[in-house]
Amino acid sequence: MATVDALNATAINAGDVTKIGVITVVVLLVLGVLLSLVITAIIGRLLIAVVVIVLAVVVWQQRGHVKDSFDKQTCDLNATFFGIHLDPPASVRQACKG
């Protein structure tokens, strides 16, 4: 008889199951909303970081192209920076004339 009483003491009724179910659903919804906000913020930051890194690489490559074009050995004075034609410095023009 003692084991039957122990089993009845830990049993839950249908009302308790409904309360636990509602509490579980509310907790999961709140957790889902919080996780979506955190994940959205992380993805947004990662996206911005990728865009900034790509732009930095492109600008660095263009800078290298301009530097190589104005190099004193090649004397290519028709350099462009993102399609904008650049005038070489006076020292480069003089070095290429002589």
C-alpha positions as CSV (number, residue, x, y, z in Angstrom):
1,M,0.0,0.0,0.0
2,A,2.9,2.4,0.6
3,T,4.0,2.1,-3.0
4,V,0.6,2.9,-4.3
5,D,0.4,6.0,-2.1
6,A,3.8,7.2,-3.4
7,L,2.7,6.8,-7.0
8,N,-0.5,8.8,-6.4
9,A,1.4,11.6,-4.6
10,T,3.6,12.2,-7.7
11,A,0.8,11.9,-10.3
12,I,-0.5,15.0,-12.0
13,N,-4.1,15.6,-13.1
14,A,-5.4,17.0,-16.4
15,G,-5.5,20.6,-15.1
16,D,-1.9,20.5,-14.2
17,V,-1.0,19.2,-17.7
18,T,-2.9,22.1,-19.2
19,K,-1.1,24.6,-17.0
20,I,2.3,23.1,-17.8
21,G,1.5,23.0,-21.5
22,V,0.5,26.7,-21.5
23,I,3.6,27.7,-19.5
24,T,5.9,25.7,-21.8
25,V,4.4,27.3,-24.9
26,V,4.8,30.8,-23.5
27,V,8.4,30.1,-22.4
28,L,9.2,28.7,-25.9
29,L,7.6,31.7,-27.6
30,V,9.6,34.2,-25.5
31,L,12.8,32.2,-26.0
32,G,12.1,32.1,-29.8
33,V,11.6,35.9,-29.9
34,L,14.7,36.6,-28.0
35,L,16.8,34.2,-30.1
36,S,15.4,35.7,-33.3
37,L,16.5,39.2,-32.1
38,V,19.9,38.0,-31.2
39,I,20.4,36.0,-34.4
40,T,19.1,39.0,-36.5
41,A,21.6,41.3,-34.8
42,I,24.5,38.8,-35.4
43,I,23.6,38.3,-39.0
44,G,23.3,42.0,-39.6
45,R,26.7,42.6,-38.0
46,L,28.2,39.8,-40.0
47,L,26.7,41.2,-43.3
48,I,28.0,44.7,-42.6
49,A,31.4,43.3,-41.7
50,V,31.5,41.3,-45.0
51,V,30.5,44.4,-47.0
52,V,33.2,46.6,-45.3
53,I,35.9,43.9,-45.9
54,V,35.0,43.5,-49.6
55,L,35.0,47.3,-50.1
56,A,38.3,47.6,-48.3
57,V,39.8,44.9,-50.6
58,V,38.5,46.6,-53.7
59,V,39.8,50.0,-52.7
60,W,43.2,48.4,-51.8
61,Q,43.4,46.8,-55.3
62,Q,42.5,50.0,-57.0
63,R,45.1,51.8,-55.0
64,G,47.7,49.2,-56.1
65,H,46.6,49.7,-59.7
66,V,47.1,53.4,-59.5
67,K,50.5,53.0,-57.8
68,D,51.6,50.5,-60.4
69,S,50.4,52.8,-63.2
70,F,52.3,55.8,-61.9
71,D,55.4,53.8,-61.2
72,K,58.5,55.4,-62.7
73,Q,59.5,52.3,-64.7
74,T,56.2,52.0,-66.6
75,C,55.2,55.6,-67.0
76,D,51.6,54.7,-67.7
77,L,49.9,58.1,-67.1
78,N,46.4,57.0,-67.9
79,A,45.4,55.6,-64.5
80,T,41.8,55.3,-63.3
81,F,40.4,55.0,-59.8
82,F,37.0,53.4,-60.0
83,G,36.6,54.7,-63.6
84,I,37.7,58.3,-62.7
85,H,40.8,59.3,-64.7
86,L,43.6,60.6,-62.5
87,D,46.2,63.2,-63.3
88,P,49.7,62.0,-62.2
89,P,51.7,64.1,-59.8
90,A,54.1,66.6,-61.3
91,S,57.1,64.5,-60.2
92,V,55.9,61.5,-62.1
93,R,55.2,63.5,-65.2
94,Q,58.7,65.0,-65.1
95,A,60.3,61.6,-64.5
96,C,58.5,60.1,-67.5
97,K,59.5,63.0,-69.8
98,G,63.1,62.7,-69.1
